[in-house]
Amino acid sequence: MIHNPATHRWIFMLIILCAFAGGCGEAHQADASDVPRAAVVKVQRKNLSSTLEIASEFLPYQEIDVYAKVSGYIQKLYVDWGTHVKQGQLLAVLEIPELQQELLQDEASVRRADQEVSRAREEQTRAESAYSVAHVTYQRLADVQKSRPELVAQQEIDVAQGKDLEANAGVSSSKDALAAAEQALLAAKAALDKDKALFAYARMTAPFDGVVTQIYAYTGALLPAGTSATKGDSALCHLSQNNLLRLVIPVPERAVPDISDGQTLEINVSALHKTFGGKIVRFSDQIDPATRTMHTEVTVPNVNYELVPGMYASVKIPLHTVSGVLTVPVQAIQSSGTDQGTVLVVNSSNHLERREVKLGLETATDAEVLSGLHENESVVFGEQNQFKEGQQVSPQLVTAPGME
């Protein structure tokens, strides 16, 4: 075999170069492994809507204690705890013997007054007849005296005139007596109607559709009249209208301009794991200076009685909406003041840049970016303190909550 010294030198140099190249590759791989990974998200355009969530307690639309109008003993009771009633439905019947006797007396008074009216009318008819005769007699004598003065004495004329005036006065008196009798009849009828109206209250009825949530008295108990000054625990029952419930919400001052009458809301009831629809029906239109909130009422239909007064609900009130705006997750922003913050942007060379951003509408997951970022730029998602500005990173695109 022929050994060429020059060939040996080239082979030796190639071996050295390969070894050097291998060493450089290992160093390069080691450097690449030192570049930290960074979770990033894209700046996107989205529609944002801010909502105000307030917890409140369901209340009956209206509720009352049902009192007796007149005092009496419960003769029949038709309701008990939990009874559902309709407006006008009979709740109980009271026994009021004293009022029944008064009704009999009133009826007798009406009959007596009616007879007095009949008697007065007859008396007026008699008086009018007597006056008619006396007046005709006087007129005839007066006419004769004018034509034949010698036939009628003046005394007869005077007597006839006196009887005429007396009969006329009798007519006036009978008319007054008739008017008085008619007024007495009206008074007797009014007393009868009053006692009848009071006696009708012996039948206690429901003033509205509702549920009897409490019973205070049972059959045989005495219910005093509810018009007394000291009623105490004298009601028959407690009635609640539960087919329509209301929620009283203290709306913060900042949210007052965004609510309106008739606005539809989402009502979440955690006890039932269901969501119901509600509507703003009224608000006080005045800020409470003590709490800086406004009294607002929401009604929630409860036709199937799924909801029960006393349950807690979470009310979501939509306040403000923007469309097609630049957004980033709130976890990508480090706040630096009101409506201001900083983000770490991954540039084209995978180095970090810290930028000031101006923020607009903010929700639970996203914030509107008014300035400082452009669409599709990548920003670090999560804790920023583990990175430094200018540091090289290996960006890993992630999906933030609410961006699915």
C-alpha positions in Angstrom: 0.0 0.0 0.0 1.3 3.5 -0.9 1.1 6.1 1.9 0.6 9.6 0.8 1.5 12.1 3.6 -0.7 14.8 2.1 -3.7 12.5 2.1 -3.2 11.8 5.8 -3.1 15.5 6.6 -6.5 16.1 4.8 -8.1 13.2 6.6 -6.8 14.5 10.0 -8.2 18.0 9.2 -11.6 16.6 8.2 -11.8 14.7 11.5 -11.0 17.8 13.5 -13.5 19.8 11.6 -16.2 17.2 12.1 -15.5 17.1 15.8 -15.6 20.8 16.0 -18.8 20.9 14.1 -20.3 18.3 16.4 -19.3 20.3 19.4 -20.8 23.5 18.0 -24.1 21.7 17.4 -24.3 20.5 20.9 -23.6 24.0 22.2 -26.3 25.3 19.9 -28.8 22.8 21.2 -27.9 23.6 24.8 -28.5 27.3 24.1 -31.9 26.6 22.5 -33.0 24.6 25.6 -32.3 27.7 27.8 -35.0 29.9 26.0 -38.1 29.9 28.3 -41.5 29.2 27.0 -44.2 31.8 27.2 -47.9 31.3 26.9 -49.3 33.9 24.6 -52.7 35.0 23.2 -53.6 36.9 20.1 -55.1 40.4 20.1 -58.6 39.8 18.6 -61.6 41.8 17.7 -64.7 40.8 19.7 -68.1 42.1 20.9 -68.0 42.9 24.6 -70.9 43.3 27.0 -70.6 44.3 30.6 -73.1 43.0 33.1 -73.9 43.8 36.7 -74.7 40.8 38.9 -76.5 41.4 42.2 -78.0 38.9 44.6 -81.5 39.5 45.9 -84.3 37.7 47.7 -87.7 36.8 46.1 -90.6 38.6 47.7 -94.4 38.1 47.1 -95.8 40.6 44.7 -98.2 41.5 47.5 -99.0 40.1 50.9 -101.6 41.0 53.6 -103.1 39.8 56.8 -106.8 39.1 56.2 -108.9 40.7 58.9 -112.6 40.6 59.7 -114.6 43.7 58.9 -117.1 42.9 61.7 -116.6 41.0 64.9 -117.9 37.4 64.9 -117.2 33.8 65.6 -115.8 31.6 62.8 -118.7 29.3 61.8 -117.0 27.6 58.8 -113.3 27.7 57.7 -112.5 26.8 54.2 -108.7 27.3 54.1 -105.6 26.1 55.8 -101.8 26.4 55.5 -100.7 26.3 51.9 -104.2 26.6 50.4 -104.2 28.2 46.9 -107.1 30.5 46.5 -108.6 32.6 43.7 -109.8 36.2 43.9 -113.3 36.2 45.5 -113.0 32.7 46.8 -114.6 32.1 50.2 -112.2 31.8 53.1 -114.5 31.7 56.1 -118.0 32.4 57.3 -118.6 34.3 60.5 -121.6 33.9 62.9 -122.9 37.4 63.9 -126.2 37.0 65.8 -126.3 40.6 67.0 -126.1 41.9 63.4 -128.9 39.5 62.4 -131.2 41.1 65.0 -130.3 44.6 63.8 -131.2 43.6 60.3 -134.7 42.5 61.6 -135.1 45.8 63.4 -134.0 47.7 60.3 -136.5 45.8 58.1 -139.3 46.7 60.6 -138.2 50.3 60.6 -138.4 50.4 56.8 -141.9 48.9 56.8 -143.1 51.4 59.5 -141.5 54.3 57.6 -143.2 53.1 54.4 -146.6 53.1 56.1 -146.0 56.6 57.4 -145.3 57.7 53.8 -148.6 56.1 52.7 -150.5 57.8 55.5 -148.9 61.2 54.7 -149.8 60.8 51.0 -153.4 60.1 52.0 -153.5 63.1 54.2 -152.1 65.2 51.5 -154.9 64.0 49.1 -157.6 64.8 51.7 -156.1 68.2 52.3 -156.0 69.0 48.6 -159.6 67.9 48.2 -160.7 70.1 51.2 -158.8 73.0 49.7 -160.4 72.4 46.3 -164.0 72.6 47.8 -163.2 75.6 50.0 -161.6 77.4 47.1 -164.4 76.8 44.7 -167.0 77.9 47.3 -165.1 81.1 47.9 -164.7 81.9 44.2 -168.4 81.3 43.6 -169.5 83.6 46.4 -167.1 86.2 45.3 -168.4 86.1 41.7 -172.0 86.4 42.9 -171.1 89.4 45.1 -169.6 91.1 42.1 -172.7 90.6 39.9 -175.5 90.7 42.6 -174.1 92.3 45.8 -177.5 92.3 47.5 -177.7 88.5 47.4 -174.6 87.6 49.4 -173.6 89.0 52.8 -170.1 90.2 53.3 -169.8 87.9 56.3 -170.4 84.8 54.2 -167.7 86.0 51.8 -165.2 86.4 54.7 -166.0 83.0 56.2 -165.5 81.3 52.8 -162.2 83.1 52.2 -161.0 82.0 55.7 -161.8 78.4 54.9 -160.0 78.7 51.6 -156.9 80.0 53.3 -157.1 77.4 56.0 -157.4 74.5 53.4 -154.5 75.9 51.5 -152.4 75.9 54.7 -153.5 72.3 55.3 -152.2 71.4 51.8 -148.8 72.9 52.6 -148.7 71.1 56.0 -149.5 67.8 54.4 -146.8 68.2 51.8 -144.2 68.9 54.6 -145.4 65.9 56.5 -145.1 63.7 53.4 -141.6 65.0 52.7 -140.6 64.2 56.3 -142.1 60.7 56.0 -140.2 60.1 52.8 -136.9 61.2 54.4 -137.5 58.9 57.3 -138.1 56.1 54.9 -134.8 56.9 53.1 -133.0 56.9 56.5 -134.5 53.5 57.4 -133.5 52.0 54.1 -130.0 53.4 54.4 -129.6 51.8 57.9 -130.9 48.6 56.4 -128.4 48.7 53.5 -125.6 49.5 55.9 -126.3 46.6 58.1 -126.8 44.3 55.1 -123.3 45.5 53.8 -121.8 44.7 57.2 -123.5 41.3 57.4 -122.1 40.5 53.9 -118.7 40.8 55.5 -119.6 37.7 57.5 -118.4 35.9 54.3 -114.7 36.6 54.2 -113.3 36.3 50.7 -109.8 36.5 49.1 -109.0 39.9 47.7 -106.6 38.5 45.1 -105.2 35.2 43.8 -102.7 33.9 46.4 -101.5 31.3 48.8 -102.4 31.1 52.5 -99.0 31.1 54.1 -100.2 31.3 57.7 -103.4 30.6 59.7 -104.0 32.6 62.8 -107.5 31.3 63.9 -109.7 28.2 63.5 -113.4 27.3 63.7 -115.1 28.7 66.8 -112.5 31.4 67.4 -113.7 35.0 67.8 -112.4 37.5 65.3 -112.6 41.1 66.4 -113.4 43.8 63.9 -110.2 44.7 61.9 -111.1 48.4 62.1 -110.2 48.6 65.8 -107.2 50.6 66.8 -105.5 47.6 68.6 -105.8 44.6 66.3 -103.1 42.5 67.8 -103.0 38.9 66.3 -106.6 39.0 65.3 -106.3 38.3 61.6 -107.8 35.1 60.1 -104.8 34.3 57.8 -101.8 35.7 55.9 -102.3 35.7 52.1 -99.4 36.1 49.6 -99.6 36.6 45.9 -96.9 34.1 44.7 -97.9 33.7 41.0 -95.9 36.8 40.4 -92.8 37.6 42.5 -90.7 40.7 42.9 -87.0 41.2 43.4 -85.8 44.5 45.0 -82.3 45.4 43.6 -80.1 48.2 44.9 -78.5 49.4 41.6 -75.2 51.2 42.1 -75.0 54.8 41.0 -72.6 54.0 38.1 -75.1 51.6 36.6 -78.2 53.8 36.9 -77.9 55.4 33.4 -77.8 52.0 31.8 -81.1 50.6 33.2 -84.6 51.3 31.8 -88.2 50.5 32.5 -89.3 47.2 30.8 -85.8 45.9 30.4 -85.6 42.1 30.4 -83.1 40.5 32.8 -81.7 37.0 33.4 -82.5 35.6 36.9 -80.4 32.7 38.1 -81.8 30.6 41.0 -79.0 28.3 42.3 -81.4 26.3 44.5 -83.3 25.1 41.5 -80.3 25.2 39.1 -82.5 27.1 36.6 -82.6 30.5 35.0 -85.8 32.5 34.7 -86.7 35.7 32.9 -87.6 38.9 34.7 -88.5 42.5 33.8 -87.7 45.8 35.4 -91.1 47.3 36.2 -90.3 50.3 38.4 -87.5 52.2 40.1 -87.4 55.1 42.5 -85.6 57.5 40.1 -83.6 58.7 43.1 -80.2 57.8 44.6 -80.2 56.9 48.2 -77.5 59.1 49.7 -76.7 56.6 52.4 -75.9 53.7 50.0 -75.4 55.5 46.7 -77.9 53.0 45.1 -81.3 53.3 43.5 -84.3 51.2 44.5 -85.2 49.0 41.5 -87.9 46.3 41.3 -88.0 43.3 39.0 -91.0 41.1 38.5 -90.7 37.4 37.8 -93.7 35.3 36.6 -94.2 32.2 38.7 -97.2 30.6 37.1 -96.2 27.0 38.1 -95.2 28.1 41.6 -91.6 26.7 41.1 -90.2 29.7 43.0 -90.9 30.3 46.6 -90.6 33.7 48.4 -87.4 33.8 50.4 -85.3 32.0 47.8 -82.1 33.8 46.7 -81.5 34.7 43.1 -78.7 36.3 41.1 -79.8 39.0 38.8 -77.7 39.9 35.7 -78.2 43.4 34.4 -76.6 44.2 31.0 -75.1 47.6 31.2 -73.0 48.5 28.1 -72.1 46.8 24.8 -69.4 47.5 22.2 -69.0 45.7 18.9 -65.9 44.7 16.9 -63.3 46.2 19.3 -59.7 45.1 19.9 -59.6 42.9 23.0 -57.1 41.0 25.2 -57.8 38.7 28.2 -57.6 40.6 31.5 -54.9 38.1 32.6 -52.6 39.5 30.0 -52.8 43.1 31.4 -50.9 44.5 34.4 -52.9 47.4 35.7 -51.1 50.7 36.1 -54.0 53.1 36.8 -57.6 53.8 35.9 -58.3 52.5 32.4 -54.5 52.0 31.9 -52.2 49.0 32.0 -49.1 47.3 30.5 -48.7 44.2 28.4 -45.7 42.2 27.2 -45.7 41.8 23.4 -43.8 39.1 21.6 -42.2 40.7 18.5 -41.2 39.1 15.3 -37.9 38.0 16.7 -39.6 36.4 19.7 -38.3 39.1 22.1 -40.5 40.8 24.7 -41.6 44.4 24.4 -43.4 46.2 27.3 -46.2 48.5 26.0 -48.6 50.9 27.7 -52.2 50.3 26.7 -55.3 52.4 27.2 -58.3 50.3 28.2 -62.1 50.8 27.6 -64.9 48.4 28.6 -63.9 45.6 30.8 -65.7 42.3 31.4 -64.9 39.4 33.7 -62.7 37.8 31.0 -61.7 40.5 28.5 -60.8 44.1 28.2 -61.2 46.5 25.3 -57.9 48.0 24.0 -58.3 51.6 22.8 -54.6 52.1 22.0 -51.2 50.4 22.3 -51.8 47.2 20.4 -52.7 46.0 16.9 -54.8 43.1 15.8 -53.2 39.6 15.8 -50.2 40.7 17.9 -49.1 38.2 20.5 -49.1 39.1 24.1 -48.0 37.1 27.2 -50.9 35.5 29.0 -50.5 35.2 32.8 -47.9 36.4 35.3 -45.6 39.0 33.8 -43.1 39.1 36.7 -41.3 36.0 35.5 -40.2 37.7 32.3 -38.1 40.7 31.5 -38.4 43.2 28.7 -36.1 42.3 25.8 -35.9 38.7 26.9 -36.1 36.0 24.2 -38.9 33.5 24.6 -40.4 30.6 22.9 -44.1 31.6 22.4 -46.8 28.9 22.9 -50.2 30.0 21.7 -52.9 29.2 24.3 -56.7 29.6 24.4 -57.8 31.9 27.2 -61.1 31.3 29.0 -64.0 32.9 27.2 -62.1 32.8 23.8 -63.4 29.5 22.7 
